[in-house]
């Protein structure tokens, strides 16, 4: 990975090629998109917002042209730009200024929650709008594979789609930012990423707001309940990341800690979403208890 990070930092052209190559690879291996975002983040972290923006623009033009030739449309590339590259670029700027991952994820959560509120304020019926989008894109794709989606299933997905997109954007951008910070540490600050990640701590008000939203989910009327559910998804994502940081801080230094952490990541994949909820609860509790201060010093 260090060699790959060095390639990205070798020049603007290499960075653009890396972003485009990993984006193309993500068609076959979806997690490769995080490496593409990581390349955008690494350039931004090291060389500033302007260079990061230039690389993002270059990658968009090149990947868009390839998408036009191969697929007849640049829309998939524009989706990557809107949902991954630009969010990573923006978060990298915040991290560059704060040098702390907690405040950076706090900003990500606030912006995503604000976006959910904006959509509900501007669009008369976000669920109906998403239903039209899904019926125009998702249904034909599944039908092409011989799979017929039940209209009721589509309606249920559409009802929370705004929150799903917001939460997925925060998660994808955060993972890409972690990749970028890890690469930066490999090149310029060995061991720095682990220490910074173990110290990840959100503003306590994020935990408080998440609790309020959860209560609204239980007691609010229909329209507000749906909006609360979507915002809660965003809160769960960032609190899960804080819980993961707590787990690394508490388990990593212990004997057999790596095995426990490996098991945790396997559980996240195999038993999802239950480990995610458990980590989110741990992250929420840490906002008040601060387990790392009590039980571990990095």
N, C-alpha and C positions, 0 to 999 in steps of 0.2 A: 504493500500500500504506500510505503514511503516513496518508491519509485514512481508510482502513479501521481502522487501529490507533486513530486518534483517535475513531472511532465506538464501538469496543469500550470505550474508556476514558471515554466520555461519561456513562455511568451503568450501574447494575445491569441495568435493563431492556434497554438496547442490547446489553450483553454477552450476556445470555441469548438475545436474538433472533439475534445473530451466530452463536452456537454451534449453535442449532437450524437456522438457515438453511443453514449450511455442511454440517451433518449430512444434511439433506434433499438438498442438491445432490450429496453424495457417492454417492447412489444411482445417479446418472447419470455423475458424474465422481469416481471413488473418491479421488483425492488431495485433494479438498476437505475430507475428514475431518481432514487435518492442520491446515487453517485453523481448523476447529472446536476442535481441541485447542489450537491456538495462542492462541485467544481465552481459553480457560480458563487457560492458562499465563501470558498477559500480565496478566490481572487478579490472579493469585496472586503473580506477581513484583513487581508494583507496589503492591498493596494488602494483601497478606498472606494467610495460609492461610484465615482465616475468610471473607473476602469471596470468595475463590476457591471455597470449598466451597459458599457460598450460591448463586453463579452456576451451579455444577455441578448442585446440587440443583434449581434453577429450570429449567435446561435439560432435566434428566432428566424432570421432571414434565410440561413442555410437550411435549417430543418424544415422551414415552411416551404421552400422551393422543392426539397426532396419529397415532402408530403404531397405537394401539388402534383408532382410527376407520378408518384407511386399510388396515391389514393384519390387523386382528383380534387383534393381539398386540403387547405392548410389548417382547418379547424382543430384537429387533434393537437397541433403544435401551439396554436393560440390558447387552447385549454391548459397545456403545460405551462405556458408563459403566465397565465392569470392565476393558476392554482398552485404553482410550485416555484418557478424561477423568480418571479417578482416578490412573492412573500419571503423567500429565502434571502434575496438581496436586501429587502427592507429589514429583516430581523438581524442580518449580519451587520448592518449599520448600527442597530441598537446595541448589539453585543460588543461591537468595536468601541462604542462610546462608554458602555457600562462595565465591561470586562467581567460580567456576572451573568450566568444563565438564568437565574431566577427572575430578575427584572425583565429580561428579554422575553421569557415565556409569559410573564404577566401582561406585557404589552400585546403579545400575540392573542392571548385570551380576550383581552378587552376589545381589541379590534374585531375579532371574530364575533363576539357577542353583539357588538355594535352593528356589524353587518347583518346579523339575523334580525335585529330590531328594525334596521333600515328596510330590509326586504318586506317585512310585515307591515311597515308603515307606508311603503310605496306601492306594493302590489296588492290588489284587492283580495285575491285568493292565491297565495303561494302554492297551496296544494294542487289547485286546478292547473296552474301554470306548469308545475313540475309534471303533472300527469300528462299534459300535452307533449312536453319534451320527451318523457319516457316512452310514450306511445309512438312518437315519431322516430326515436332512435333505438331504445332498448328492445322494444318488442320485435321490430324487424330483424335485429341481430340474433335474438333467441330463436325466432321462427325459422331463420336461415339454417339453424342447427337442429331443427326439428323439435324445438321446445316451445310449448304454448304456455304463456303466462296468464294466470287467472286475473281478470279485471279487478277483483277485490284485492289481490296481492299488490297490483300496481297502485291502487288507491292508497293502500297502507304505506307503501314506500314513499309515494308522493307527499303524504301528510307530514313526514319528518325529513324530507329531502334537503330542505334548507339547512337544518342543523347538521345533517350527515355531511354535507359538502363543507360547511364551516369547520366541523371537527376534523374531518379528513385533511383539510388544508392545513390546519394547525399542526396535526400529527406529522404530515409529510414534510412540511417546512421545518419542523423541529428536528426530525430525524436527519434531514439534509444538513441542517445547521450543525448538529452534533458531528456528522461526518466531516464537515468543513473544519470545525474546530479541532477534531482529532488529527486531521491531516496537517493542519497548521502546527500543532504541537509536535508531531513527528518530525517536521522539518526544522522548527525553530525553538521549540520549548518542550523537550522530551519529558513525559510524565505530567505535563501541565493540564492536559484534558481531564485525566482521571481525577485529579485534585479539584478541578473546577466543577466537574459533574457531581462529585460526592457532596459538594457544598451547595448544590442547586436548592434554592428555597424561594417559593413564591411569596408575594406580599400576602399577609394574613387576611387582607380584605377579599382576596380571591376565594379563600375558603369560606369566609363569612357570606359572600354573595352566592356561592354555590349552595350553601345551606338554605338561604332564603329562597332561591330558585327551586330547590327540592321541595320545600314546604308549599310553594305556589303550585307545583306539580300535583300535590295532594289535594289542595283546597280551592284552587282558582277555577273559574268557569271555563267552558270548553276552549274558546279561542286562546285565552291566556295560558291555559294548561298546555296546549300544543306548542306555543312559543317557549314556554318554560322548559318543556322537554328538549327542545332544540338547543337552547342555551346550556342546559345541563350537560348535554353531550360534550360541549366545548370545555366546560369545567372538569368533567371526568377525564378528558385527555390530558390536560396540564397537571391535574392532581395525580394521575397515574405516573407521569414522568417524575414528579416530586417523590412519589412513593418508591419508584425505581431507584432514584438517587439515594434515598434512605436505606434501601436494601443493600446497595453497593457499599455504602459507608459502614453499615453494621455487620454485614456478612463477609465483605471482601478481606478484611485483615485477619479474620478468624481462621483457624485450622480447618481445612476443607471448604473454605469460603467459595473458592472458584467452582467447586462441584455444586454447591447450593445455588449459586447464581446461574450456572448452566441449566440446572433443573428448573429454575424459575423461568428462564427464557423458553425452554421447551414447553412448560406448562402454559405460558402465554399463547403459544401457537396451537397446542393440542386441545387445551381446555377453555380457550377463549369463549365467552368474555369474563368468566368468573375470576381468574387471576387479575384481570384488569380492574375489576370492581374492588377486589381486596387491596390492590396497590393504591387505588384512588382513596379508599378509606384510610389507609396508612398515611398517604400524603396529606389528607385533610387533617388527621389527628396531629401530624407533625407540625402543622401550622400553629397549633396551640401548645403542644408539649415540647417540641424541639428535641426529638430523640437523639439526634447526633450530638448536641451539646451535653446531654445527660450521660450518654453511653460511649461516645467515641470522639476522639480528637484527631483530625487529619494532620 
